[in-house]
């Protein structure tokens, strides 16, 4: 069993991440720290002295800030039956690796997804909004697995090789979305829904002020996914399930995160409209399960000449959850559809 941590800076709490693996998940675990565009000699002294000889250090150099490259390198170097990747800001709860491993062995799953918590307060992250109590043989559509955007937990090396899974290198964000989309629909998945959690850290000291990237750069990974031959071969139901998530989380999120009207030049509005059109063509009918508020925003996005201030206001309005316009669909026959807001929100609440 391999765990791979990618680190790119001495400012990351790498010692804490390593400690959570070796002190509380170390039995039968081979830990690799991939030093991304930084020398291992700079990272090694940051670890607890007792851990420095227990870690395999791997240096990886590329021209990207994305973690996809070092993760791919670490996965390729893994020697165990299963591999797990984690960020240097994050920690594993005691016993997590063992819990994932034995669930995989008992169910024969290609991958086990883990419970997620966030921050020191261990706030539950209720994604994906699966069917209640489901632990094995999860279905990519029925269990809305695409809402889990990263392969957190474990994945078998055999499945990675069989499905040709790789994180997209060079994509500044979303490099793992294609990896998991294919895994959720073409692999066998188990969910360790009551086991020890993977804890997403929020206290890195070297974050920089968020500078919005051009839309074409930000959403490049979506273009890569929908034009891939494996995605085109998915059923329409599977493609719709994926695209609904891409619209809600990535497309609409790109607008929400760019509330400065000056960002939205004619070029950026055109790029946004193009991205939306590409997604809708990849899964015709996916928009039918969106809420009224979401459809209003989608219409504004598709009309690149519409008022930017209104588009930004609609991006805010769609997040006022619980109101009728965020619950109802234009086609009332879709109100109780699996991907419609009522059932997705209900499943998320149960997941808490």
C-alpha positions in Angstrom: 0.0 0.0 0.0 1.5 3.4 -1.1 0.7 6.9 0.1 1.9 9.7 -2.1 2.2 13.3 -0.8 3.2 16.1 -3.1 4.9 19.2 -1.8 6.2 22.3 -3.5 7.3 24.6 -0.8 9.0 24.6 2.6 6.1 26.7 3.9 3.7 23.7 3.7 3.0 21.8 6.9 4.6 18.6 5.4 5.8 17.3 8.8 2.2 17.2 10.1 1.0 15.3 7.0 3.8 12.8 7.2 3.2 12.4 10.9 -0.5 11.5 10.3 0.6 8.7 8.0 3.6 7.2 9.7 2.5 7.6 13.3 -1.2 6.6 12.8 -1.4 4.8 9.5 2.1 3.4 9.0 1.6 -0.3 9.2 2.1 -1.8 5.8 2.3 1.6 4.2 5.1 2.9 2.0 5.1 6.7 2.0 6.6 8.7 -0.8 7.0 12.5 -0.6 7.3 14.0 -4.1 9.3 17.2 -4.0 7.8 19.3 -6.8 10.4 21.8 -8.3 12.2 21.8 -5.0 15.1 19.7 -3.7 14.5 16.8 -1.4 17.3 18.2 0.7 15.1 21.2 1.5 12.1 19.1 2.5 13.8 16.3 4.5 14.9 18.6 7.5 11.3 19.7 7.9 10.2 16.3 8.9 10.4 14.9 12.5 13.8 13.3 12.8 12.3 9.8 13.4 10.5 10.0 10.1 13.3 11.1 7.8 14.6 7.6 7.1 11.1 6.1 6.7 10.1 8.3 3.8 10.9 7.7 0.1 11.8 11.1 -1.4 11.2 11.6 -5.1 12.1 14.8 -7.0 9.9 15.9 -9.8 10.5 18.9 -12.1 8.2 20.4 -14.6 7.0 23.8 -15.9 3.7 23.7 -14.1 2.4 24.8 -10.7 -0.2 22.1 -10.8 0.1 19.1 -8.4 -0.9 16.7 -11.2 2.7 16.1 -12.4 4.2 15.1 -9.0 1.1 13.0 -8.2 1.5 11.1 -11.6 5.2 10.6 -10.8 4.4 9.2 -7.3 1.6 6.9 -8.6 4.0 5.6 -11.3 6.6 4.9 -8.7 4.2 3.1 -6.3 4.9 -0.6 -5.8 1.9 -1.6 -3.7 -1.5 -3.0 -4.7 -3.2 0.3 -3.9 -2.2 3.9 -3.9 -3.5 7.0 -2.1 -2.6 10.6 -2.8 -2.8 13.5 -0.4 -2.0 17.1 -0.2 0.7 18.4 2.1 -1.8 20.6 3.9 -4.0 17.6 4.8 -3.9 14.8 7.4 -5.3 11.3 7.7 -7.3 10.3 10.7 -5.8 7.4 12.7 -6.6 4.1 11.1 -7.8 5.5 7.8 -5.5 3.6 5.5 -6.2 0.3 7.1 -9.9 1.0 7.0 -9.8 1.8 3.3 -7.6 -1.2 2.5 -9.8 -3.8 4.2 -12.9 -2.4 2.7 -11.3 -2.7 -0.7 -10.3 -6.3 0.0 -13.7 -7.3 1.4 -15.6 -5.7 -1.5 -13.2 -6.3 -4.4 -13.5 -2.6 -5.2 -11.1 -0.8 -7.6 -11.3 2.3 -5.4 -12.5 3.3 -1.9 -13.6 6.8 -1.3 -13.2 8.3 2.1 -15.3 10.5 4.4 -14.1 14.1 4.2 -13.7 16.6 7.0 -12.4 20.1 6.8 -10.2 22.2 9.1 -9.4 22.0 12.8 -13.1 21.9 13.6 -13.5 18.8 11.5 -16.5 20.1 9.6 -18.1 17.3 7.6 -17.9 17.7 3.8 -21.1 15.8 2.5 -19.9 14.9 -0.9 -20.7 13.0 -2.9 -24.4 13.0 -2.1 -24.8 9.3 -2.4 -27.8 7.0 -1.8 -28.1 6.6 2.0 -26.1 3.8 3.7 -24.6 2.6 0.4 -21.1 1.2 1.0 -20.2 -1.0 -1.9 -21.0 -1.3 -5.7 -21.7 2.4 -5.9 -23.0 3.7 -9.2 -21.6 6.8 -10.9 -25.1 8.1 -11.8 -27.3 6.8 -8.9 -24.7 7.9 -6.3 -23.8 11.2 -7.9 -20.1 10.3 -7.6 -19.0 13.1 -9.9 -19.4 15.5 -7.0 -16.3 14.0 -5.5 -13.7 15.8 -7.7 -10.5 14.1 -6.4 -9.5 10.4 -5.8 -9.2 10.8 -2.0 -9.1 7.4 -0.4 -7.3 4.5 -2.3 -7.3 3.3 -5.9 -5.9 0.0 -7.1 -2.8 0.2 -9.3 -4.4 -2.4 -11.6 -7.4 -0.2 -12.2 -5.2 2.8 -12.9 -3.4 0.9 -15.5 -6.5 -0.8 -17.0 -8.4 2.4 -17.3 -5.4 4.5 -18.4 -6.0 7.0 -15.5 -3.7 10.0 -15.3 -4.1 13.4 -13.8 -4.0 16.2 -16.4 -0.6 17.8 -16.2 -0.4 21.6 -16.9 -4.0 22.2 -15.9 -3.8 24.9 -13.1 -7.0 23.5 -11.6 -9.2 20.4 -12.2 -6.3 18.1 -13.2 -7.9 15.3 -11.2 -11.5 15.7 -12.5 -11.0 13.6 -15.6 -9.2 10.9 -13.6 -12.1 10.5 -11.2 -14.9 10.9 -13.8 -13.6 7.9 -15.7 -13.0 6.0 -12.5 -16.5 6.6 -11.1 -18.2 5.3 -14.3 -15.8 2.6 -15.3 -14.5 1.2 -12.0 -16.1 -0.5 -9.0 -16.4 1.8 -6.1 -16.8 1.4 -2.3 -17.5 4.2 0.2 -16.0 4.0 3.7 -18.8 6.2 4.9 -18.3 5.6 8.7 -14.6 5.1 8.8 -11.8 7.5 9.8 -11.8 10.7 7.7 -9.4 12.4 5.3 -9.1 15.9 6.8 -8.6 18.8 4.4 -6.3 21.4 5.9 -6.9 25.1 5.7 -3.9 26.6 7.4 -1.1 26.7 4.7 1.1 29.8 5.3 2.2 30.4 1.7 -1.0 31.0 -0.1 -1.1 34.1 -2.3 -3.9 36.5 -3.0 -6.3 34.8 -5.5 -5.8 36.2 -9.0 -8.5 35.1 -11.4 -7.1 33.2 -14.4 -8.5 33.7 -17.9 -11.6 31.5 -18.3 -10.0 29.6 -21.1 -7.2 28.6 -18.8 -9.4 28.0 -15.7 -11.8 25.6 -17.6 -9.3 24.0 -19.9 -9.7 20.7 -18.0 -13.4 20.5 -19.0 -12.5 20.9 -22.6 -10.0 18.0 -22.3 -12.6 15.8 -20.6 -15.6 16.2 -23.0 -13.5 15.8 -26.1 -11.9 12.5 -24.8 -12.9 9.4 -26.6 -13.7 7.6 -23.3 -16.1 10.4 -22.3 -17.9 10.3 -25.7 -18.4 6.5 -25.2 -20.2 7.0 -21.8 -24.0 6.7 -21.9 -26.0 9.8 -22.2 -27.2 9.4 -18.7 -23.6 9.2 -17.4 -22.6 12.2 -19.5 -25.5 14.2 -18.2 -24.6 13.3 -14.6 -21.1 14.5 -15.1 -22.0 17.7 -17.0 -24.6 18.8 -14.4 -21.9 18.7 -11.8 -19.5 20.6 -14.2 -22.1 23.3 -14.7 -23.0 23.8 -11.1 -19.5 23.6 -9.6 -17.0 24.6 -12.2 -18.8 26.8 -14.7 -21.1 28.7 -12.2 -18.2 28.7 -9.7 -16.0 30.5 -12.2 -18.5 33.3 -12.3 -19.0 33.4 -8.5 -15.3 33.7 -8.0 -15.0 36.6 -10.4 -17.3 39.3 -9.0 -15.2 42.2 -10.4 -17.1 43.4 -13.5 -13.8 44.7 -15.0 -12.6 41.1 -15.4 -15.4 40.3 -17.8 -14.1 41.7 -21.0 -15.8 40.7 -24.3 -13.1 38.0 -24.7 -13.8 36.5 -21.3 -17.5 36.6 -21.8 -17.1 34.8 -25.1 -14.8 32.2 -23.5 -17.4 31.6 -20.8 -20.2 31.2 -23.4 -18.1 28.8 -25.4 -17.3 26.7 -22.4 -21.1 26.5 -21.5 -22.0 25.6 -25.1 -19.4 22.8 -25.2 -20.7 21.3 -22.0 -24.3 21.3 -23.2 -23.4 19.7 -26.5 -21.5 17.0 -24.7 -24.6 16.0 -22.8 -27.9 17.2 -24.4 -30.6 17.7 -21.9 -28.4 18.0 -18.9 -29.7 21.5 -18.1 -33.3 20.2 -17.6 -32.6 19.3 -13.9 -31.1 22.7 -13.0 -33.0 25.0 -10.7 -34.8 28.2 -12.0 -32.0 30.2 -10.5 -29.4 28.1 -12.2 -31.1 28.3 -15.6 -31.3 32.1 -15.3 -27.5 32.2 -14.8 -26.9 29.7 -17.6 -29.0 31.8 -20.0 -27.0 34.9 -19.1 -23.7 33.0 -19.6 -24.8 31.8 -23.0 -25.7 35.3 -24.1 -22.3 36.8 -24.2 -23.8 40.3 -24.9 -26.0 40.3 -21.8 -25.3 42.7 -19.0 -22.4 41.5 -16.9 -23.8 43.1 -13.7 -26.9 41.0 -14.0 -24.9 37.8 -14.6 -22.9 38.5 -11.5 -26.0 39.1 -9.5 -27.5 35.8 -10.7 -24.4 34.0 -9.6 -25.1 35.3 -6.1 -28.8 34.6 -6.2 -28.4 30.9 -7.1 -26.5 30.4 -3.8 -29.4 31.5 -1.7 -30.3 27.9 -1.0 -33.8 26.9 0.1 -35.7 29.5 -1.8 -38.2 28.3 -4.4 -36.1 29.5 -7.3 -33.2 27.4 -6.1 -35.5 24.3 -5.7 -37.9 24.3 -8.6 -37.0 23.4 -12.2 -38.5 24.9 -15.4 -40.0 21.6 -16.3 -42.0 20.6 -13.2 -41.7 17.0 -14.3 -38.0 17.2 -13.4 -38.5 18.6 -9.8 -37.9 15.2 -8.3 -35.3 14.0 -10.8 -32.2 12.4 -9.2 -30.0 15.4 -10.1 -32.6 18.0 -9.4 -32.0 20.3 -6.4 -34.5 18.8 -4.1 -33.0 15.3 -4.1 -29.4 16.5 -4.3 -29.8 18.8 -1.3 -31.7 16.1 0.6 -29.0 13.6 0.0 -26.4 16.2 1.1 -28.3 16.8 4.4 -28.5 13.1 5.1 -24.8 12.8 4.4 -24.0 15.2 7.3 
